[in-house]
Amino acid sequence: MPSPSIVPEAAPIDHQHLQRMTLGDEALEREVLALFIAQAKGLIARLTEWPDDAAALAHKLKGSARGIGAFTVADAASELETVLTHGGDASLALWALDLAVKAASEAIGERLKRC
């Protein structure tokens, strides 16, 4: 059995970053979070079809994720973009991105319930 990591895993959303990006406006924060969830789910659905513009879709998701502080999603989208551009296991990279999006969506859903 592997030892647990002494480095905590990154939170799905960096709330301080999000607050800076939305200038502390809670209504704007709720709006961009809801838009991100919808966009991310739509992009994941499109990516599972392996369209010709998959690398561009991953890039788009990476930028959106960075904007709200979903850095784990951004990193996973960046990895998928790199694999699609330079070769590698795209299925594994998409699986990791899907997991990151699900974790971020869950965290966002919890945050929206509290706002």
Secondary structure, 3 states (H helix, E strand, C coil): CCCCCCCCCCCCCCHHHHHHHCCCCHHHHHHHHHHHHHHHHHHHHHHCCCCCCHHHHHHHHHHHHHHHCCHHHHHHHHHHHHHHHHCCCHHHHHHHHHHHHHHHHHHHHHHHHHC
